[in-house]
Amino acid sequence: SILRLDLGSIPPTICKVLPVRVLDPNMLVIEVSIDHKWPLDMIIVARLALGMKVRIAVENVTISGTLRLEVLMSHRSPYVERIFISFLQPPHLDFSVNVQDQIDVMGLPALGSILREKVRDLINSR
């Protein structure tokens, strides 16, 4: 279960905005490069075998990449029919994970790299 989740109040840094030419006059397409470091604070309580509980903290989440925003405009209020947002390439994602506020999982050579690879594979499969 999630014990605490705080996404912070800092907006992402927009590095570049590029309009994309499309043939449909009702479609607005923009590519936006972002770089964001969340002051994310998420505490997860995991239940292991024999009823044992473990506190896992996910912190310092950094994400960067290029988003594509497609907005289909309408002539009637609210003037937007559909918004589609996606990354052009899988984003770069980094984070830290601490167990029981003592063990830095990402600092452990084998476990940290395996966890990063699994998260990268999960992102690439979407």
N, C-alpha and C positions, 0 to 999 in steps of 0.2 A: 504494500500500500504506500501511497505517497504521503509523507508526513508534512512536508513543507515544499512549496513551489513559489519562487519569486523571480520573475523575468526582468525585473529592474525597470527603469524609466528612461533609459538612454536609447534614442533612436539609432538605426543603422547609419553608417557613413556611406553616402552615395559618392562613388569615385568618378563615374562617367554616365551620361545619359545620351543615348543615340536613337533618334527617330528612324523607323524603318518604313520605306515606301511600299505601300500596298495598293492594289487596284481597286479595292472596295472603298468607296468614299465614306461609308459608315463605320469603317474599322480603323482604330488607332492602335499602332504597334510601336512599342518602345523597348529598347534593350537598356537595362540598368545594371551597372557593375556596383556591387556592394562589398563592404568589408565591415564586419561587425563583431565586436567582443561584448558578449552579454555578461553582465554581472549576475549570471544565473546562479541561483541557490536552490538546489532541489535535494531533498532528503527522502530516500526511499527506505522503507523497512521491508526486508525480504525474510520470509519464513523458510528455514531450512529443515532438514530432517530432525525428528524428535522434538519439534516445536521450538527450536532455537531461532531467535530473531537476530538479524544483522542489519545495522544502519549503514547505508551506502549513500555517500554525498557525491553529486555530479556538480562540478563548478567550472568556472572560467571557460565557457563555451565560446569558441571563435568560429565564425563562418564567413567565407568569402566566395564570390562567384558572380556570374552574369545572369540576371533574370530577364525573361522575355514577358512583357505584359501585353496582352491582346484585349482591347476593349471594343466591344460591339456597341456602337452608339444607336440611340433611338430618337425619334422626333417627339415622343411623348414622355411625360414625367414618369420616372426619375431620370430619363435621358440615357440610361445605360441598361442595355439588355443583358449583357454577359461580360464577365471579366475572367480571363484565363491567365494564370501565372505559373511559369515553369522555369527551371534552370536550363540554360543552353547546354551546359556540360555538368557533370556531377560536381557539386560544390566542395571546396576544401573545408574540412571540419576538424576542429581540435577541441579537446576538453580534458579535464582532470577528474579522476575518480578516487575517492578515499573511502576506505572501509573502517567503520568504527572510529572515525576521526583520528586514526593512527597510521593506517597503511596506505601509502600512495601507490595505488595499483598501476597507474600509468608510468611510474618510475621503475617498476620491476621489468627488467629487460625482455623476457619472453612474454609475460602476461600482457604488458602494455602494448606491445606490437601486435599481438594476436587480437586484442580487443579493438584496436584501431582498424586492423584489417577486416574484422567482422563487420564493424560499423560501415566502413567504405564499401564492402561487398553488398550490404543491405541497401545503401544509397544507390549504388550502381544498378541493382536489380529492379528498381522502381521505374 
